[in-house]
């Protein structure tokens, strides 16, 4: 039997879900929910022979949802069929049998789900979404016991997380600083040199609660440990020994909460149409950055960018085309910007950028490159393509300039670019 191909870091993540079940009505409902809500492709098979044919047609399989009652295989044969191929497997059963459930969970399946319970469809969609997202998250396991560390790591890997291991506090802190994709830390209390509570306290100085979820772990029967972990910054606590289901539920709940916080922060700080930071967030960040850049002796400049004749685009092609144009320009701005640059949709068809480290001559080259990048855009419209140009006003900062004066001068230079014929950069005068 052939295992699935290994994915390199540059390879796209597999997205295809295999749904194996002999009830046509049930598969249609589940497949429809996954495809509509998660936009993941689902392939349906009624038995193992059809599943085999599907696996041979494609090589981008992400996971399988399978029933146990199939015409060409008993329960163990069905599970073995997918586990031997390295496919993350969720078993969906129509009958509750505690012995069967425990037997299945002793295998390397992800979950055992009853399909006739209230909320079953919502749970399956959530589970598929959670497993799909987990592949982009790193989890840190900290424990001085190699066996305990490997146990927790293997569970996290089963659920799709990339796992980083550390046998002590100093190694864990170094890992957190080195890897920004770590969003979860499972921290044991009983460790030499630095106990888990102290590690949690020091970790919180590096990453806030909305960046990394910390789950404390201990085998000691000490009720004070829970409170001490939580008071020092942990999000949750698990007592050893824990079951696989409890571990998965606690981990998933904490990662869900991180993502919810991130969604709420995005609503407050990002423009809903373009995905760029909004005016309020830009002003808050720039207010903080401008004095820092001045103190460091870094050259800093602020630019205002406006789409030329945008009202004409809306009037001729409609507001939906205008929205497409705004998104296209926003994408061009975001890919042109360097890592240290701050960008935002300032309002309407206007964008703003705060850039550092460029002298006056480099500023002109940098923003003229952005102007040409936008001029080369082609937005599909009825019967053709829409081309756009932008005018840009750039204000290099003097040592005594604050954010308000930079905005005012950049806006004045944007006006000069418009008055001078548009589709140009004014960075002086």
N, C-alpha and C positions, 0 to 999 in steps of 0.2 A: 504494500500500500504506500502511496506516495504522499509525503508530507507537503503542506503548503509552502510556497517559496518564501525564503527569508526576505524581509523588507529592509532596504538600506535607508539611512536617514533622509536621503534625497527623494526616495520613492514616495508616491502618494499613498495614503493609508487606504486599505481595502474598505469598501463601503457596502458590498452586496450581502443581503440577508437571505439565508435559505430557510424556508418554512416547510416542514415535512409533517403532514397530517392527512388522515383519510376522510375528514369531514370537509367537503367542498365549501359549505356555507361558512364554517368557522374560519377557514383559511382566507376566504374573500374578505371577511370583516377585519381580521388581524392585518392582512397585507395592506388593505386600504388605509387603515389607521396609521401604520408605520410610514407608508409612502406619502400620505397627505400631511401628517404632522411633523415627520422627521426628514422627509425628502430623501430617503434611502431606498435604493432599488431592492425589491423583494422577488425572489423566485420561488414558486410553489411546486412541491412534489408530493404525490400521494403515497409513495412507497420508496424503498431503498433503491430499486432499479432506476426510478426517475431521478432520485437524488444523485446517484452515481453519474447519470448522463449530464445532469446540470453541473456537477463539479468538474466534469471533463470539458464542458463548453467554456467555462470562465475560470480565471485564477485570482479574482479579486474578492474572495469571500472573507467577510468580517465575522460572522457568527451564524449559528443554526438554532432555530427553535423547532423542537421535534416532539411529536407524540410518541407513545410507546406501543400503540395498537396499530401495527402495519401488516399488510398481507404477506410480506416476504421476510419477516424477521420478528423474533421474540424480543422481550424488553432488553436483555443484556446484549443481544446482537445489535439492536438499534443503537444503543449508547456506545458500544465498542466501535461501530462503524464510523462514528464522527470523532470520537476521542482519538482513535488511532491515526486520524488524518490531521490532528492538531487543531481542530476547529473548536473555538469556544462554544460550549453547548448548554442550552437551557432546555430542560425537560418540561413539557406541558402535558398534564394528565387530566383526564375527565373523571377520575375516581379517587377518593381519598382513602388511602391505605397507609397507616403510620409505618408499618414494617417496610413497605415499598419505598416510602419517602426516605426513611433512614438509610435503606440500602442504596438508594440512588445518591444520597448526599455523601456517602462514603467514597463515591467515585469522584473524578475530577470534573464534575459538571459545575456550572456556575450557580444554578438555582433549580428548584423543583416547584413548579407553579401549577395550581389547580385552575382549570379553565372555566369552571361553572360557578365560581364565587363572585359576589358583587365587587365591582371595581377591577375585575381581572384584566379587562382590556386596557384600562388606564395604567395598571401596574406593568403590563408587558411593554407598552410603549415607553413608560418611564425607564424600565430596566434596559431596553435597547438603547435609549438615548444616553443613559448613565454609562453604559459600557463603551459606547462610541466616544464619548467625551473623555473617559478615563485615559484613553491612549495618548492624550496630549498633556497629561499631568504626571509629574514625578512625585513619589512618596518617599519619605525618609524614615527608616527604621533604626532606632537606637537601642541597643541592648548589649550588655557585655557577654551574655550567653550566646554562643554561636548557634545552638539548637533553637533557642527561642527566637533569635533574630531571623533565622532561616524559615521558621514556621510562619511568622508574620509576613515575611517577604514573599513566600510562595503563595499565600492567600491574596496579597495585593496584586501579584503578577497574574494570578488566575482571573482577577477582576479587571485586568487590562492596564494597570498602572505600570509606569517605569519606576523601578525601585533603586534607591541608593541606600546602602547599609553603612552604619557607623557603630563601632564597639564602645564608644565613650563620648563624653560631652564635648571635648575640644574638637574631635574629628567631626562631630555633628554640626557644630557652629561653623567650621570651615566649609562643610558641604553646603550649608544654607547660604553662606556668602557667595559661593562659587556658582550655584545653580538657581537661577531665578524661576525655573519651571517647577521647583518644589513647592507644592501647595498644601501638603499634608505631612505631619510628623507623628509617628507612633513612638512614644518615649517611655522606657522602663524606669521605674523609680530606683531599684536596688542596683546601683552601679558604683564601682570604686572611683575615687578622685572627684567625680561630680555626679551627685544624685539627680534623678529626673526632675524634681521640683526646681532645683537650682538651674538646671539646664533650660527648663521652660522659662524661667524668669529672664535668663540671659538671652534666650532666643527671641523673646518679645522685644528686646531692645533693638533687634535687627529687623524683625518682621512683625507688623501689627496683626491683630485678629482678622482683619479683612483680607490679609495676604496669605497667611498660612494657618491652617487648623491644626491644633495640637491635641492629641489624645494621650493622656497619661495611662500607664499600665502598671499593675503591681499584683503580686501573688499574696501579699500580706493582708491579713484580715484586720485592717486598721481603719475605722470609719473616718478618722481625721484626715487621711490621705486624700480623699476626694475633695474636701474643702480646700486643703492646702494647694493641690494642683490647680483648682479653679481660681483661687485667689491670686496665684502667681502667673495666670495667663492661659491656662489650658482651656480648651473648648469642651472637653468631655473626658470621661474616665472609664476604663475597662478593667475588670478584675480577672486575673488568671485563675483557672483556665477558662477561656471563653469559647463558645461554639462558633463555627464558621458563619452561621446565619447571623448571630449577634454582631460579630465583627464586621460583616458586610453591611448590615443595617446602620451601625454606628458610623462607619467610615463614610458611607453614601450620604447619610443625613448631614454630616459636617461639610462634605464637599458641596452638596446641594445648597447649604446655607451660604458658603463662600460665593457660589455663583449667583445666588439671589442678591447678595450685597453688591456684587459687581454689576449686576443688571440695574439695580437702583442707582448706583453711582453713575452708570452710563446715562441713565435717563436725566440725571441732574447736570451732567457735564458735557454731553455730546449732542450735536445737532442731529435731529431724528432723520433728516433727509439725506445728508451727505456722510454721516458717520464721523465727521471731523469734530474736534472739541468746539464747544459753543463760545459765544462772546464772553459770558460770565467766567467760564473756566479759564479762558485765555488771559483775561485781565487779572485774575487772581494769581496765575502762574507768573505772568510778566511783571506784575508789581513786586513779586518776590525776587525774580531773577535779575532785573535790571540793576539794582544796587549791588548785587553779588558780582555781576560781570564788571561793573565799574571798579569795585574794590580789587578785583583780580587783574585789572589792567587790560581786560579783553575788549577788543573793538566790538561794538554791538550796533545793530541797525534794526529799524522797524519798517515794514513795507505794507502798504495797502494796495490791494489788487481788485479791479472791478471789470466784469464782463462787459464788453462794448455792445451797445444797442440791444441790451437784454429785453427791454420792453417790446422791441420789434419781434424778437424770437417768440415771446409769449403771444403777441397779437397775431402773428402769421401762422405759427405752427400749433399753438395751444399750450396750456400750462403743463400738460404731461410731458411734452417735448422739452419745455423749459426745465422741468425737474431732471430729465435725463441729461440736459446740458450742464446743470449745476453739479450733478454727480460726476460727470466726466471731468469737469474742471477740478473738482475736489480731489479726485483720484490722481490727476496730473500733479497737483500741488503736493499731495502726500508722498508720491514716489520721488518727486524732485527734492523734497526736503531731506536734509541730513538728520542723523540721529539726535543732534543737540538742538535742532531748530524747533520752535514752537509755532504751530499753525492752527488756524481756526476759521470757521465760517462766521463772519462778523455780523451778517444780516443781509437778507435779500440776495443780490448777486455779488456781494462784496466779501473778500477774504483778507485775512491779516496774517503776517508772518513776523516773528522775532528771530533774528539770526545773529550769530556771534562768530568771532574769529576771522572775519573777512575785512581786508582794507578797502578803501574807496574804489580802487580799480577793480578788485575782485568782485565787489558788490554788483557793479554794472554787468560784468560777465555772467555772474550767477543768475541774476534776475532776467537778463536778456535770454538766457538759456531756458528759463521757465516760460517766458513769453513765447518763444519759438515752439516749445513743446505743446503749449495750448493751441497755437495757431495750426499745428499739424493734426490736431484731433479731428475725427470725423464721426459725427453722431448720426445714426440712421434716422431718416424721416420719410414720410410718404413720398415715394418716387425719387428719392435721392439721398443726399448727405448734407448735414448741417456743419458748416465751418464757423469757428468763432475766433475772435481776437480779444485781448485784454489790455488794459492800461494799468501801469504799475507806478506808484509813487514810493520812493525809498528815502528814508531819513537816517543818515549815519549819526550816531549819538555823540554829543560833546560830553565831557566829564560831568557837567552840572545838569544835564538833561534828565528829567524824570519821565515816567511813562506818559503822563498827560501831554507834555510838550512834544514827545516823540510821535504820539498819535496825531496831534494837531499838525505838525510839520509834514508827516507822511501823507495826511489827507490833503494838505495844500499842494503837495507835489503830484498827487494823483489827479487833482483838478487841472494842473498844468499839463499833464500827459493827455488828458481828455481834450483840453482846449487846443493842444498842439497837433491834433489830428488822430488821436487814439492809436492803439496797437504800438505802444512804445513805453520805454522806461525812463522816468525822470528821477535821477538820483542826486542832483545837485542844483543849486540855484534857488 
